[in-house]
């Protein structure tokens, strides 16, 4: 939600000024008239302007971008956004210079930021929307890396004839490994351990 107050000679002038600042049409906001314009002492000493409060309900995606803007500004970063909508998912891809700090080690910072954003933008909406954050296509590159790793370790499991245990991964990355190996007749995968140390085991079918 975004709230601003504006004044003007008339209510319409105040509302129009608010709509211009918000960059939206009138049907996207709620308007509350705080004060109507009035003459003071029969107009002898001037007049009081109209004052209005204009409330814009932000979508989860808009709220996510607004929160991201505050975060990257605090980090002295400059970013552009590309937003892709898929069903009830918004994929926000951040682009700019020196954004590795937003990714962190194996995407840990990016995952944490995504978790915070989702928690914040969905806390007071009726219909939740999943926000997926990416930085210059990092998630696609990471997925390709994990798929290659899955095939490489599956071959190692075959050669050694024993289980291969991967390092702990988040649920999204474990899903990529499971999917990459689910079509093989001689290999199966399962997860073990508790979050955040849950890991995948690649095993040979006996």
Buried (B, 14 or more C-beta within 10 A) or exposed (E): EBEBEBBBEEBEBBBBBBBEEBEBEEEEBEBEEEEEBEEEEEEEEEEEBBBBBBBBEBEBBBBBBBBBEEBBEEEEBEBEBEEEEEEEEBBBBBBBEEBEEBBBEBBEBBBEBBEEBBEBBBEEEEEEBBBBBBBBEBBEEBBEEBBEBBBEBBEEBBEEEEEBEBEBBBEBBBBBBBBBBEEBEEBBBEBEEEEEEBBBBBBBEE
